[in-house]
Amino acid sequence: MHRWKRGNPEFCYAVKKGKLVADANVAEALYRRAVGYSHPAVRISAAADGRHVAIPYVRKYPPDTTAAIFWLKNRRPAEWSDKQARELVSTPPAARVAIAASR
């Protein structure tokens, strides 16, 4: 596959473009899942006389907390990461000896 892409620039471009489109679709789906969304749907029901009846309605999906957390942690890691940056300050051994000697 790698040789094919190297030898065919148009194919390589098409593969890259396809990956970008796929990534954008997944990002959009994750965002919609995080904030909630709705879409038209149809429910098929049996009428009293035995016929099947299509009943249109709007299907609603509430916001998903896990998707929202995932989105924020990846889009704004400095603000939403579980990891806290901590700076460890240590006195070098030579300085400890000098401090102890001065006491």
N, C-alpha and C positions, 0 to 999 in steps of 0.2 A: 504494500500500500504506500509506504514512504517513497519507494523508488518511482512508483506510478505518479505520485504527487510532484516529485522533483522533475520528472520528465514531461509532465503535462501541466503547465501553469494554470490553464483554464480549469482543469479538474481540481487543482489545489485551491484555487479561488472559490470554486463551488462548494467544496468541503468546508472551508472556513466560513463562508456565508451561511451555509446550513447550520453550522454550530452556533453562530450568532443568533439566528432566528430561533433555534431551539432554546437557547439560554434566555432570550427575551420572553418567549412564551411561558417558560417555567417561572421566571421572575414575576410576570403578570399574574399567573395563577396563584403563586404564593401570596402576593399582595392582596388579591381578591379574597383569598382564604383568611388572611389576617384581619381585614376590615369588614368582612361579611359581604354577601352579594345575593342577588335574586335573579331568576330567569323564568321566562314563560315555560309552562309544561302542560301536558295533557294527561288527564286521568280517564281511563276507560272503565265504564261501569255498565252493569246489566240493568236494563229498564224492566218494568213490571211485565211487559209483553214479551220479554226474552231477547229483544234487540240489544246491541251494544251501542252505548252512547259515549262520545268523546266530550269530556268536560274540561275546558281550559281553566287554568289557574296559574298563580305565580308561586313558584317554589322559592322559599327564602332560606338562606344559610346564615346563621349568626356568626359574628366574628370569632375567630379561633385564637385563644390566648397563646398557645404554643407557636403558631405560625407568626404571630406578632412579635413574640420574643425573639424567635429565630431571625426574622427580618431585621429587627433593631440591632441585635448583637452583631450581625454581619454588615449592616449599613453604617452603623455608628458605634464601632467597638470601644472607642475611648469613653463613651457615655454609658454604654449598656453592658459591657463585659463583666463577667463574674470575677475575673482576675483583677485584683487591685495591685497597682504598681507600688512597690515598697522599696525604699532605698535603705540599704543596710550600711550603717556607718560603723566602722571598726577602727580602733586605735592600733597602729602598727606596733609590733612587739618592742622595737627600739624605743618608741615614745613611751610605752608602758614602763620600761626600765628607767627612763629618765624621770618620769613622774614619780615612781616609787622612790628613787634616790633623793629627790628633792623634798620628800616628806620627812 
